[in-house]
Amino acid sequence: MKAYLFEHLEFVRAQTLNLVRDLPDDIAELIPSGMNNHVKWNMGHVLFIAERFAFGVNGEPITLPAEYTELFRSGSKPREISEAWPSIHELVELLEGQVHRIERRYNGHLHDTVLSPYTTSKGLKLTRVEEFLSFCLYHEGMHFDKMKSILSQV
């Protein structure tokens, strides 16, 4: 039987992908007045944090292009970055495959303790795989709302 957490990760990711899949690249790079980021940044940030929280905290390789760390880490801002942004197509492809990789790796291991526990900026301590993945649901939902807000203004 599939763990509910994987079903929830798939559901949330499907909502994100449905929102962004057909966006033109130029629209996805617009930053509305009063905001710091664009849709591509939010997409890549969701991808990067999920990768870090699923694999990086266990000392496993993060299988994203090296430049994604600089582009999508917490605190980065598109206006301060001169590198070219990945295409919507590239980001969508990576987002589409990520949840399945997470499920293949952690099916039957959701209760395992990770190698590198983490405390979020709001003080939530994460120590088990299921805690990190549950936090990813919250995190992606927050950025889904940011993307909806950006798209309502462009």
Salt bridges, closest charged atoms under 4 A:
GLU10 OE2 - LYS2 NZ 2.65
ASP25 OD1 - LYS40 NZ 2.78
GLU29 OE2 - LYS40 NZ 2.62
GLU51 OE1 - ARG101 NH2 2.53
GLU60 OE2 - ARG105 NE 2.72
GLU70 OE2 - ARG73 NH2 3.48
GLU93 OE2 - HIS89 NE2 3.03
GLU96 OE2 - ARG21 NH2 2.72
GLU103 OE1 - LYS2 NZ 3.42
ASP112 OD2 - HIS109 ND1 2.98
GLU130 OE2 - HIS111 ND1 2.89
GLU130 OE2 - ARG128 NH2 2.65
GLU131 OE2 - ARG128 NH1 3.54
GLU140 OE1 - ARG13 NH2 2.94
